[in-house]
C-alpha cells in the first residue's frame, strides 16, 4: 500500500487522537495527563508540518538526524510559540557541538565522553542541556545504551558536569505486541531510576514509550513519550 502523502495528513487531528490516548492511559493507571510530555518525533518531516503542530498546541519535537534538524530549527527560529527541541538519536562526537548549541534535551547519552563534550560545548548563555542516559534494558546487540548495572557509575560522573543537567533515563525496549510483555522493560527502567533517586540523584524523567507501546510506558511511569508515525504519518525511507 502506498504511503499517504504528507499534504493529505491532518496533523492537528492526529495530535488530538494521540493526546486522547495519553489521557485515557493516564486515567486508567491513576496518573495525571499533565505529568506526561508528548515529544512529537518530526524527523524526516518538513517544517510546515511542525508549524501545523505548533498551531495545534504542540511544543516538544524530537529529531534524530542532525542536519535535517538544524535546517528546521533555522526555518522555525522566529516561530511563536518557540518549539522545544529534543535530540533523540544516537550521538557521535562530531555532533555534540551543534546539539549543545541548538537543543534543549538530549535523550540518548550512553557514554561519559559524549556527556563531557556536550557540557563543554554548551554555550554559556544557555541553561544546562537536559540529558537522559540511554539504557539498553534488554541487552540487545543492535541497540545503543549502557547496561543496567553500569548506570549508577555513569550517572555519578555525569552529575558532576556543569553544562548539562541529568534528568533521568531513556530506553527503547525489544519489540513486543503483548501489553504485559511491553510493561516489563519499562518497569525495570523505572526501578533503576528509583534506585538512583534513593542514592541521592535528583531525577524526574523517564523517556520511554513510542507509537506501538505508549500505553504500557504510561502504565509504568513514563514522563516523556516519543510519538512520530501516529502524528505525522509514515516516514520516507
N, C-alpha and C positions, 0 to 999 in steps of 0.2 A: 504494500500500500504506500502511495506517495505521501511524503510529509506535507503537512499543511503549511502554505506559505506564511511567512511572518506577518504579512499585511492582513491576513484573514484572522489573526489571533486576537481575541478580546482580552487583553491583559488585565483590565480592570475587573472583568467578570471572573477571570481565573483567580485573581488575587482574593476576591471576595470568597470564592469557594474554599481556597486554602485557609483563609482566616477562620471561616466557619468550622473547618475540620480541626484546626488548632483549638478553637474554643470548645468544641464538643469533646475532644480528647482530654482537655484540661478539666472540664466539668466531670467527666467520667472517672477521673483519678484524683478528685478533690484538690485541684490546683487552680490558681487564678490565671486566666489567659494573659493578663498583662505582665506576668513573670516570664513569658516566653517570647523571645525576639525572633521574628521571621527574617532570615537572611535570604533574599531573593538572588539565586545564582544566575547571573546575567552573562556568563562567559559565552563568547561567540555570538552574542546578540547585539543589535545596533543601539546606539544612544537614544534613538527615537523611542524604542520600547521602554527604556529606563525612564525617559521623560513621562511616558504614559503612566508608568507605575508610580512615579513621584506624584503625579497629579491625583492618583488614587490613594495617596497617603502612605505609600511605602518609602521607608527611609534607608534601610540597610541593604547593600548589594554586595554580592560575593563574586570575585573574579579569580580565575586560575591562570590565565595567560597574560603575562605582564605587559607586552607591547600593546595588545588589544585593549587591555585595561587602561593603560596610560592615554591612549587615544580618546577613550570615552571620558576619562577624568578631565582631560583638557577640554573636550567638547561641552562638558556639563559644568565647567568651572564656575559659571555665573548662575547656575540653577538655584531656584528658591522654592522649597527649602533645599539646602545642600544635601546631596547624598552622603551617607556614611559608608566608606569603602572598606571591605574586608578582603584580604588576600587569603584564599582558601586552598591554594595549590601547593605542591612541593616547592621548597625554597632552596635554590642553589646560591652559591656565594656571589655569583655575578648579578644576582637580582636584588641583593639586600639593600643597596643604596637607594634604588628607586622605590622599593617597598617602604623603607623607613621614611622616605620623604613624602609619600603620597597616600598612605593608607592609615586608617585608624586602628585596624586589627590585623593580626597575622595568626591564622588558626592552625598552622601545620608545622610548628617548630619542633624538631626532634633531635637537634644537636646543639651543644653549647656554643660551638663555633658560630653557628648561624645567629643565635641569640646575641652573642657578643658583638657581631658585626651590625646587627640591627640597632643595638644600643649605641654603639659608637657613631653610627651614621644618622641617627635620629636628629633632625635639626633642633637647635637649642630653643627656638621659639615655638616649638610644638610640644604638646603634652606627651608623656611617655607612650610608646606604642603598646597597645594592649595585645598580649600574646597568649596563646594556648599551646600546651605541649601535646603533640600528637602521639597517641598511644596505640601501638599495634596490638589490639586487645585479643585477637585470635591467632597471633604469631604466624601471619601469612607472609610467605616469602615475596609475594608480588606487591606488598604494600609497605609504605614507609611507616615510620613511627618507632618510638622507643619501647622496649619490652617492659611490661608492668613492674617487674622487680627493680628496674633501673630508674623509675620515675622519681622517687624521693631525692636521689643524689642530683639528678639534673635540675629538679625544681629548686633545690637549695642553692645551686650555683647561679641559676638564672635570677633568683630573687634578689641577688646582690647587685645586679646590673642597674645603673641609674637611668638609662634611656628607654627601658621597657618596663611594663607592668605585667607581671604574671597573674593572669586572671583565672585560669583553670585548665581543663583538659579537653581534648578533641579526639574522636575516633571515627573510623569507617569500618564497621564490622563486616565479617563474611556475609554474603547474601543468604537470606532465607525468606520464604514467603509464609512462614508459620509465625503467628503473633507471639506465642510464648517463647519460641526459639529466638526471635528477634529481641525480646526483652533481656535475655541472659547477659549478652556482652555489654549492654547499656547499664545493667545493674552492677556488673563488675567495675565499669568505669566510675560509676557513682561511688562505689565502695572505696576505690583507690583515692578519689578526691576527698571523701570523708576522712580517710586515714591521714591525708596531708593536712587537712584542717585541724585534726586532733594534734598534729605535730606543731601547729602554730602558723601555718600558711594561711594568708587571707585570700581565699579563693571563692569565687561566686559564679563561675561559668562552667557549664557542661555543654560543649558544642557537639551535638550528636543528633542523628536523625535526618533522613532525606525523604524524597517523594515516596519511596516504597515502604519506609519503616517509621514514618513520623509519629504515628500513634504509639508505638512501642517505646520510642525515645521519650515522648512526653510522659508516658506512664512511669518511667524510671528517672525522671527529674531533669530532662533537657531544659536548658535555659536559652539555647540558640539552636534553631532547626534550619537546615540549609536546603532550600527547595528551588529547583530550576525548571525542570520539564513541565511540572504541573502549572506553572505560571506562564512561561514563555514558549512552551511547545518544544518539540524535539530539536536537538541541535544538529547543525550540519557536521558531517564527518570529514 
